Amino acid sequence: MYFRGFHYLNFDLKGAYVVNLDSLKLSIKGNNMKIIGLDTSLKNNYHVKNRLVGVRLFCEVKDISQEYKQPSVLYVLPSNFIMRDSQRVLVDTMKFVLQRPGDKHH
């Protein structure tokens, strides 16, 4: 989701998990945007059960006109960010095209 300079990653977790925010690995394709910080209400090694976990990414865009022509791509890389029964939940790379609502770029 996008809202006023922030992007949000939401994970709807059903069951019992351990969230390790320090283990979250992100990568951005493109040089028009960079992540300058992230925030969540959770602390590292936080135990959750049947909960929506949200991470807010603070982003800096160099040239907003370029954002519409060539949106940045965010990759959430495999990591120990979310664990279940001592096993990684994120075992594959997740790809997100970061664009504003109403943008028709494909």
PEVEN-V135066 format. One line per field, one symbol per residue. ss: DSSP state (~ for helix, > for strand, _ for the rest). psi: psi as a letter, one per 40 degrees, with the letter a starting at -180 (. if undefined). burial: + if it has 24 or more other C-alpha atoms within 12 Angstrom, else -. Layout:
BEGIN
ss->???
psi->???
burial->???
END
This chain:
BEGIN
ss->_>>__>>>>>>>>>>>>>>_~~~_>>>>>___>>>>>>>______>>>>>>>>>>>>>>>>__~~~~~~__>>>>>>____>>>__>>_____>>>>>________
psi->ihhfeiihhhhhhhahihhgdeehhiihhieeiiheiiiieiiifhhihgihhihhhhihhdhddddddgiihhhhihafdhihfeihdgeihhhhhhiiieheh.
burial->----+++++-------+++++--+++-+----+++--+-+-------+----+-+++-+-+-----+--+++++++--++++++----++------+++-------
END
